[in-house]
Amino acid sequence: MIAPTEPVLSSNSAAPLTQFSPAVDQEALFEKVIVIVGGSNGIGASLVELCCRNSAYVVIGDIDNARGEALSRKCLEQWPAISDPAMPPKPPRSTFQHVDVTNYQQVVDLFDRAFKTYRKIDHVVVTAGSMETGENWFDQKLSLQSVRQAPSTKDLDVNLLGSMYVTRVASVYLRHNRGPGVDRSILLFSCAAGFKETPGVSLYQAAKHGVQGLMRSLRPYFPSPYNHNLRINTICPWMTDSRTVLTKKVHDRWVKEGLPVSTPEEVAEVSAGVLADDSLNGTSMYVEGGRAWEIEANIDRLECEWLGEEPSRVLARGQKVLQEAWAA
Ligand SMILES: NC(=O)c1ccc[n+]([C@@H]2O[C@H](COP(=O)([O-])OP(=O)(O)OC[C@H]3O[C@@H](n4cnc5c(N)ncnc54)[C@H](O)[C@@H]3O)[C@@H](O)[C@H]2O)c1
């Protein structure tokens, strides 16, 4: 049963945000249950710690059991959920569950376990990602012989299919056990490569564009109080100092050129800011050097400039027909 609340705008295009300054007070995440898929390392791990520090309960889902279990133990010790003897005992501050996002049943099991432990889920974040830098699908050295061997689809499977599996399952679990007016959301991880060319990693780039597309397809549909009543947003990090930093060669050149690098903690802070701000739906936060810039509103706002006034007007009429046909 979906409890109707005030409708959330399907996009913030009416009020361009441009720079986003995350604000996370103790209240915002207090006793929220947050599932972080890909939370064992990097940006996800920083977000796990930030959420626990702000009194949220966190379920870490990841294929990396060793790092995920160690992180969960650290959170349990550092930020224990202290129960009042007169009240029912509080659940653990954090738990770890093995999940491979490309395995649908394992994704269902993750949410089942989270729901059984915490009786509700407030926010879901997907930071799990893959970039196979050595796997160029369109390598000009491919021959009539070598092209016969099927290439790896890992970047597509982890980044896009995984995000789609998690979003599908999360959209159902997030609707359960919520009071009126309670905010719930999904946050997906795209990349600067979700809107800009990145040479050599075509599959990764197509997958990250896919994550943007997934968010755009759901943002007008998810927030309706008569529908899922959820918000959905993406984070598009640029160079971030975590394990997946492209290659040492690129990173060294980057630093030499004085280009901005974010820390995982900075990207985690932007992510927490998006979770905490219940006015945000359908936004994409591009993060460079720790600063966040919202890009979706200006793409909409400036459409009549980059597409032309007349085509933009006709496109809007067609969109309206599609929307009405879909709703009918
Ligand atoms: N680091 C960067 O410079 C950068 C830039 C742009 C976008 N991103 C994106 O941000 C997100 C987080 O990146 P990061 O740098 O923290 O990466 P990371 O490699 O440090 O962490 C990714 C996590 O995903 C987990 N994972 C991988 N495959 C999985 C699977 N099949 N199932 C479940 N978990 C899986 C890994 O075990 C790891 O814990 C990713 O989606 C990445 O594409 C990162």
The ligand as a MOL file (V3000), in Angstrom:
LIG
                    3D

  0  0  0     0  0            999 V3000
M  V30 BEGIN CTAB
M  V30 COUNTS 44 48 0 0 0
M  V30 BEGIN ATOM
M  V30 1 N 36.6780 6.3630 -9.0640 0
M  V30 2 C 36.3970 7.1310 -10.1010 0
M  V30 3 O 37.2370 7.8990 -10.5960 0
M  V30 4 C 35.0150 7.1030 -10.6910 0
M  V30 5 C 34.7180 8.0300 -11.7040 0
M  V30 6 C 33.4590 7.9910 -12.2710 0
M  V30 7 C 32.5080 7.0820 -11.8690 0
M  V30 8 N 32.8260 6.1960 -10.8770 0 CHG=1
M  V30 9 C 31.7590 5.2590 -10.4940 0
M  V30 10 O 31.5130 5.3660 -9.1070 0
M  V30 11 C 31.1420 4.0930 -8.5610 0
M  V30 12 C 32.0520 3.7630 -7.3880 0
M  V30 13 O 33.3850 3.7650 -7.8670 0
M  V30 14 P 34.6460 3.4750 -6.9310 0
M  V30 15 O 35.7620 4.2500 -7.5110 0
M  V30 16 O 34.2850 3.6570 -5.5130 0 CHG=-1
M  V30 17 O 34.8850 1.9300 -7.2630 0
M  V30 18 P 35.5240 0.7540 -6.3720 0
M  V30 19 O 36.0690 -0.2540 -7.3410 0
M  V30 20 O 36.4640 1.3020 -5.3610 0
M  V30 21 O 34.2390 0.1310 -5.6710 0
M  V30 22 C 33.2810 -0.5330 -6.4130 0
M  V30 23 C 32.6730 -1.6200 -5.5460 0
M  V30 24 O 31.7650 -2.3740 -6.3650 0
M  V30 25 C 31.9250 -3.7530 -6.0190 0
M  V30 26 N 31.4720 -4.5950 -7.1360 0
M  V30 27 C 32.0770 -4.7880 -8.3230 0
M  V30 28 N 31.3820 -5.6790 -9.0560 0
M  V30 29 C 30.3130 -6.0500 -8.3030 0
M  V30 30 C 29.2240 -6.9390 -8.5000 0
M  V30 31 N 29.1150 -7.6810 -9.6350 0
M  V30 32 N 28.3030 -7.0820 -7.5250 0
M  V30 33 C 28.4120 -6.3760 -6.3710 0
M  V30 34 N 29.4290 -5.5230 -6.1210 0
M  V30 35 C 30.3650 -5.3480 -7.0780 0
M  V30 36 C 33.4160 -3.9080 -5.7400 0
M  V30 37 O 33.6930 -5.0850 -4.9910 0
M  V30 38 C 33.6920 -2.6170 -4.9900 0
M  V30 39 O 33.4900 -2.7880 -3.6100 0
M  V30 40 C 31.2430 3.1010 -9.7170 0
M  V30 41 O 29.9730 2.9080 -10.2870 0
M  V30 42 C 32.1600 3.8080 -10.7100 0
M  V30 43 O 31.9290 3.3980 -12.0500 0
M  V30 44 C 34.0440 6.1810 -10.2810 0
M  V30 END ATOM
M  V30 BEGIN BOND
M  V30 1 1 1 2
M  V30 2 2 2 3
M  V30 3 1 2 4
M  V30 4 1 4 5
M  V30 5 2 4 44
M  V30 6 2 5 6
M  V30 7 1 6 7
M  V30 8 2 7 8
M  V30 9 1 8 9
M  V30 10 1 8 44
M  V30 11 1 9 10
M  V30 12 1 9 42
M  V30 13 1 10 11
M  V30 14 1 11 12
M  V30 15 1 11 40
M  V30 16 1 12 13
M  V30 17 1 13 14
M  V30 18 2 14 15
M  V30 19 1 14 16
M  V30 20 1 14 17
M  V30 21 1 17 18
M  V30 22 2 18 19
M  V30 23 1 18 20
M  V30 24 1 18 21
M  V30 25 1 21 22
M  V30 26 1 22 23
M  V30 27 1 23 24
M  V30 28 1 23 38
M  V30 29 1 24 25
M  V30 30 1 25 26
M  V30 31 1 25 36
M  V30 32 1 26 27
M  V30 33 1 26 35
M  V30 34 2 27 28
M  V30 35 1 28 29
M  V30 36 1 29 30
M  V30 37 2 29 35
M  V30 38 1 30 31
M  V30 39 2 30 32
M  V30 40 1 32 33
M  V30 41 2 33 34
M  V30 42 1 34 35
M  V30 43 1 36 37
M  V30 44 1 36 38
M  V30 45 1 38 39
M  V30 46 1 40 41
M  V30 47 1 40 42
M  V30 48 1 42 43
M  V30 END BOND
M  V30 END CTAB
M  END
